[in-house]
Amino acid sequence: MEDLVYYNDLYDIYSLLLTDKQREYFEEYYFNNLSFSEMAENYNVSRNAIFKQIKITKEKLDEFEEALGLYKKREKLLNIIENVDDKRIKKELEDLL
């Protein structure tokens, strides 16, 4: 479950850096809960091709995070927001997200 949330968060941040096919497969698998077999049938490719493409996409998301660190920065910012008492500052920080 934690893996699912993590990759969905990374996808929200970095999806525009992926190819159309990577986005399509990722969304079918993670958002529409299709199995590899269902996707293989829908796209007329092998189950292994789907599995491999999902794996490559996850690796790409990890690479983007490693290089840019936007997920980690967002998590730190959320943590700061939780601990801020000043409502104006809190609002401004939330607007950054």
C-alpha positions as CSV (number, residue, x, y, z in Angstrom):
1,M,0.0,0.0,0.0
2,E,2.8,2.4,0.9
3,D,4.4,1.6,-2.5
4,L,1.2,2.5,-4.2
5,V,0.9,5.9,-2.5
6,Y,4.5,6.7,-3.1
7,Y,4.4,6.0,-6.8
8,N,1.1,7.8,-7.2
9,D,2.7,10.9,-5.5
10,L,5.8,10.6,-7.8
11,Y,3.5,10.3,-10.8
12,D,1.6,13.4,-9.8
13,I,4.9,15.3,-9.7
14,Y,6.8,13.8,-12.7
15,S,4.2,12.4,-15.1
16,L,4.8,15.0,-17.8
17,L,8.4,13.7,-18.0
18,L,7.1,10.3,-19.1
19,T,6.2,9.1,-22.5
20,D,2.5,8.8,-23.5
21,K,2.7,5.0,-23.4
22,Q,4.3,5.1,-19.9
23,R,1.6,7.4,-18.6
24,E,-1.2,5.3,-20.2
25,Y,0.1,2.0,-18.8
26,F,0.8,3.5,-15.4
27,E,-2.7,5.0,-15.1
28,E,-4.4,1.8,-16.2
29,Y,-2.4,-0.2,-13.6
30,Y,-2.4,2.2,-10.7
31,F,-5.5,4.3,-11.2
32,N,-7.9,1.9,-12.9
33,N,-6.6,-1.2,-11.1
34,L,-6.3,-3.3,-14.3
35,S,-4.1,-6.4,-14.0
36,F,-1.2,-7.1,-16.4
37,S,-3.3,-9.7,-18.1
38,E,-6.2,-7.3,-18.7
39,M,-3.9,-4.6,-20.0
40,A,-2.1,-7.1,-22.3
41,E,-5.4,-8.1,-23.7
42,N,-6.6,-4.4,-24.1
43,Y,-3.3,-3.3,-25.8
44,N,-2.7,-6.5,-27.7
45,V,0.7,-7.0,-26.3
46,S,2.2,-9.7,-24.0
47,R,1.7,-9.6,-20.2
48,N,5.5,-9.5,-19.9
49,A,5.6,-6.3,-22.1
50,I,3.2,-4.6,-19.7
51,F,5.1,-5.8,-16.6
52,K,8.4,-4.5,-18.1
53,Q,6.9,-1.2,-19.1
54,I,5.5,-0.6,-15.6
55,K,8.8,-1.6,-14.1
56,I,10.7,0.9,-16.4
57,T,8.2,3.6,-15.5
58,K,8.7,3.1,-11.8
59,E,12.5,3.2,-12.3
60,K,12.1,6.4,-14.3
61,L,10.1,8.0,-11.5
62,D,12.7,6.9,-9.0
63,E,15.4,8.5,-11.2
64,F,13.5,11.8,-11.5
65,E,13.1,11.9,-7.8
66,E,16.8,11.1,-7.2
67,A,17.9,13.9,-9.6
68,L,15.3,16.5,-8.6
69,G,14.1,15.6,-5.1
70,L,10.7,17.4,-5.5
71,Y,8.9,14.7,-3.5
72,K,11.3,15.0,-0.6
73,K,11.0,18.8,-0.7
74,R,7.2,18.6,-0.7
75,E,7.2,16.3,2.3
76,K,9.5,18.6,4.2
77,L,7.3,21.6,3.3
78,L,4.2,19.7,4.5
79,N,6.0,18.9,7.8
80,I,6.8,22.6,8.2
81,I,3.2,23.6,7.5
82,E,2.0,21.3,10.2
83,N,4.2,23.0,12.7
84,V,3.5,26.6,11.8
85,D,1.2,28.6,14.1
86,D,0.9,31.8,12.1
87,K,-2.2,31.4,9.8
88,R,-1.0,33.8,7.2
89,I,2.4,32.1,6.8
90,K,0.7,28.7,6.9
91,K,-1.7,29.8,4.0
92,E,1.2,31.1,1.9
93,L,3.2,27.9,2.4
94,E,0.1,25.8,1.4
95,D,-0.3,27.9,-1.7
96,L,3.2,26.9,-2.7
97,L,2.0,23.3,-3.0
